[in-house]
Amino acid sequence: MTLLSSQIEMMKRTAQLTFTDTCTIHTLTTNTSSSLGEETKTFTDTANVPCGFVETSTTKNFRGEVVSFDCDAIVRLSLTRDIDLSDEITCRNSRYKISGINQGRTVNIVKLKRVVLNG
């Protein structure tokens, strides 16, 4: 193992130590539409997944400009955790759709949009 790869492994382990939250990952298993166009999704849940979670503001004042964000929250997950854009995540009693996944050197950085449930 080279020095660089051992340093990256150490960085991965350190990043995972900062996962102070847990989330539930809802993996899409079926997606069907009725004759009326109503969509039915079925998910398989994986609970208690270690993660690093932070809610973001949808807008932020940055040097006099209002900057809008394309996500409501960000979650960091281990690189070994499979995640897909069709999945959903529940963390801190809120459910989110995945709006983007960036693979970092030590973690996956997942952008989330809050799911608003009717009723």
N, C-alpha and C positions, 0 to 999 in steps of 0.2 A: 504494500500500500504506500503510495507516495505521500509526501508531507502535505500537499494540497488536499488530496482526497481524505486524509485523516482529519485535517482541519475542518473540512466540510461536514464530515460525520459528526464531529464534536459540535459544530454549529447546529446541526439538525437536532441533536439530543438537547442542546440548550434551548432551542426554540420550543421543543415539546414540553420543557419544564415550565414554560410561560402559559401553557394551556390551562387557565384557571377556571374555565367554564366547561359545561357539558351540553351537548345538543343532541337532537334526534334527527337523523337523516332519513327522509322519506324517498325511497327509490321507486320511480315509476315502473310498474309492472304491466299494466294494460291501459290503453287509451282508446275508447270507443265512442262513436257518435250514433245517436238514435236517428230515426227517420225524420225527426223534427229538428235535427241539428244540435241537440243537447249533447254536450260532451261529458263522458263519464270516465274518471281516472281512478285507478286502483294503485295504491302504494304499499310497499313492504317497508316496515320501519326498523331502523337500527338505533337503539336507544343508548344513552350514556356515552356518546362519542366525545373524547376530550377535544377541546377547541379553545381558541382565543377569540372572544366576541367583543365587538364594540359597535354601539349604535352611532350613526352619523346624523348630522343635520342635513336636511334636503337643500338648504342654502346656507351660505356663510359669507360674511362681509370680509373681503380680503383686500386691504389697501384701497379702500374706497369703492371697490367693485363688488357687486353681488355675484358670487360664484355658485352655480347650482351643481349638485352631485347627482350622479346617475344611480345612486344606491341609498338605501335607508340604513344599512348595516354592513359590516364586514366581518367575516369569520375566517380565522386561520386554521387550517387542518393539516395533519401530517401528509407528507408526500405519498405515503403508502395507503392512504384512505382513498378509495375510488369515489369519484364525484362526477356528476354529469349535469349539463344544463337543464335537463328535464326533471331533475330531483328537486325536492323542497327540503327546507330545514326549519326545525322549531328550536328556538333558544329563548330563554327567559320569558316563557309564556306567550311568545309571538311566533307566527308562522311566516316564512319568507320563501319567495321564489328566487332561484338563482339567476342573476342577470349577467354574470361574467365570472370566469375562472382564470386567474393568472398563476402560473406555476413559477414560484420563486426558487431560489437556490436551496432553501431549507424548509419551506412550507408552501402549501397551496393557499392563495389569497382569493377568497370567494366573495363577490359582491352580491348583496341581497336586496330584494324589493319586498316590502311588507305585503302580505296577502290580507285583503280586507274581506272578512266573511260576512255574508248577508244574514240578517236575522239575528 
